[in-house]
Amino acid sequence: MNVPFTIVISTYNRKDLLERCIDSIVKQNYFSYEIIVIDDCSDKSSEHFICAKYPSVNYIYLDKNGGPCKARNIGISFAKNEWIIIMDDDDTMKEFSLLTISNAMSSIEYSNYPVLNFARTNGYLDMDYKVVRIQDYINRKVKGEFVPVIQKELFLKKGYGYPDIAIGGESILWMDIAKKEGIPTWLNSVCTLHTDAGNRLTDTKHQIKKANEYAKFQEKIIERYKDDYLRHNKKELYKRYKGAILYNLLSKNKSEAFNKLKSLIKLNPRFLYLILFIYFPSKSYAQILLLLRKVQRIKPIFTQS
């Protein structure tokens, strides 16, 4: 099966990584694809360099930084092909990845699915292939990062788009689609996720700096999927509440942290002891964060998935 693809790459202040990413795509030797780069208002645009080296690249420079989700939505709107692969600038495609995706698509009836997912190197699925549902996310049967392959017309027709969250938070989108449609997902790793980027959104330092936004992200997850968590995995819901509490503490929003704690205690009174951490004056918020991570083992709140 030969499917023409559009590859959308969002980038911000990462010229060398962007070049490496594009290099991995042009080496695919695939019959038909286009590359769209969405530069999210980098301090120094790489447009001249990239377009000189890769004349066929459609390079779009945004005049205001809006985060990766906004950049991806813009890239989707500009795509000429029906099937769109979303990449980050610190990804590289593995050899024959486009052919691997195309061949996998020929093995299923995909016309009713707005998105397909293929693993990055840190992606985990509890089997080689399945149509992922929301309970798979909640029960952590799918973890890590995956490469979305979006069917543009159906995706937009159903009103889907990346959430308007500057820090990312695309897991809200995948949980929405998994709940309503299901997402055909392969464990086949088609992209290498590198760790040499200096300003990754999931870095703990970045999350501390953007704690207020991460608090709102956790609160959105709770608001939208509380009933699903209660139905499928209460422990994961408790972790989401703890995440909201900690990020609110880090952003100096003690009153909202206390409100979230009250909601958590209503669900499970054993968390009453966390009041001691909220009102423990001898500890800085960063120390509270590190202490609770150690004591409660709640590391999963620091990932997008």
Secondary structure, DSSP 8 states (H G I E B T S, - for coil): ----EEEEEEESS-HHHHHHHHHHHHTT--SSEEEEEEE---SS--HHHHHHH-TT-EEEE-SS---HHHHHHHHHHH--SSEEEEEETTEEE-TTHHHHHHHHHTTS--TT-SEEEEEETT-EESSSEEEE-HHHHHTTSEES-EEEEEEHHHHHHTT----S-TT--THHHHHHHHHHT-EEEEEEEEEEE-S--SS-TTSHHHHHHTHHHHHHHHHHHHHHHHHHHHHH-HHHHHHHHHHHHHHHHHTT-HHHHHHHHHHHHHH-GGGGGGHHHHT-TTS-HHHHHHHHHHHH--GGGGS--
